[in-house]
Amino acid sequence: MIGVFGTWSYIAPIGSSSLASGVVAVKTHRKTIQHLEGGIVDSISVRDGDYVNSGATLLTLDSTQVKAQIEIFSGQYISLAAIDARLTAERTESNEIKFPDTFKDLNDSRVQEAIQGQQQIFIARGDSHKGEINLLSQRVKQLGLKITGLKTQQKSKRRLLGSYAEEISDIKELLAEGFADKQRLRELQRQHTMTQGDIASLTTEVASAQMQQGETELEIVQTTRKFQEQIATQSEEVNAELFSINEQLIVAVDKAERSIIKAPVSGFILGMATHTDGGVVMPGSPILDIVPEDEELIVTAQVALMDIDKVVVGTSAEIRFSAFSSKTTPVMEGRVKTISADTLTDPVTGMPFYEAVIELTPESTQKLGGLVLIPGMPAEVLINTGKRTFFEYLVQPLSDAFSRSFIEE
């Protein structure tokens, strides 16, 4: 009997395995949720382990400050947009202001206030400008009438001058024949000269009135041009302010929308870093992870340093999940996919290890039935390291000790 046992122990192979602790992980990567600006937590809608659909609210940051900014920027935008609409109407000389169509969609009392205010300014400025133009136009008209009157007087004086000239000619003929006296001739000559002076004076007045009329017409053109230049300058300033406010409003609205942090994909919540309403989320810091739905899962195992020489890529492994009942859950099969090139350190125990990534076989995943693997779930992994005889199991420790005893110190 002893001989048979000895023979068996020397030649019969026994499977050798390396025991390693592991956890379930996602094959690709978790979706880490962060926030650019951070903020104060207003409410939390999920907890670790919850399943969420894409677009579901994860948590909400306090948006009091950004909403106040939106109110300020919105009021400024409404005011500037109304001013711009009024300036456009003035520039095109329209009879009424065409306000933006977006005003109809804004449920804001400030819209109506801005509309009424700009309409009043539009009417007041229009009346003032028209009044100034009308006053100048009336002056042009009056000067035109004056010029017409002066020219009429000129015609009358010229006719009178012609009459004096004929009468002087007749008197001269009578005087030559002795039928008239020089007194009458001198009187007619004085009246002729005075009439010539009157005509010259009227000509000067006509020229002066025409000059005033031209200057007034030029003033009308300059007044209109100045009014349009003022409108153009104001429009340029308003458009620049409007662009700046609109950009700030877009940023504020985007920030307000992002205060509601939503799930980018469907999956399970993992690694919640914030658990309390009123807590602070630091800018760019991880808030939580989402393990995407239907992502392929793997097992990461911590291989002891003494076993690493026997663990190679492609080695088969058996996995047991301690979270499930060992009576109803079958042993899962897998294969070593990768092994870390260097040692890692366990943050809890401080012990070094090599990380082996093990992929479950398709046949094994079907054995789970209705059971669901969740990232972070603990696992016990037996990695096949080959076969040795029972005799080798007994002799190996003695052989190792014997080898170490001959090391020279």
Protein Blocks (a to p, Z undefined) as FASTA:
>chain_A
ZZmmmmmmmmmccddddddddddddfkbccddddfkgpadfbdcbdehiacdehiafbdc
dfklmmmmmmmmmmmmmmmmmmmmmmmmmmnopabdcddfklmmpccfklmmmmmmmmmm
mmmmmmmmmmmmmmmmmmmmmmmmmmmmmmmmmmmmmmmmmmmmmmmmmmmmmmmnopac
fklmmmmmmmmmmmmmmmmmmmmmmmmmmmmmmmmmmmmmmmmmmmmmmmmmmmmmmmmm
mmmmmmmmmmmmmmmmmmpccdfbgcddehiabfbehiacdehiafbdcddehiacdddd
dddfklmmmpcghiacddddfkbcfklmccdddddfbdcfbdcddfklopacdddddddd
fklmmmnomaccdehiacdddddebjcdfklmmmmmmmmmmmmmmpcZZ
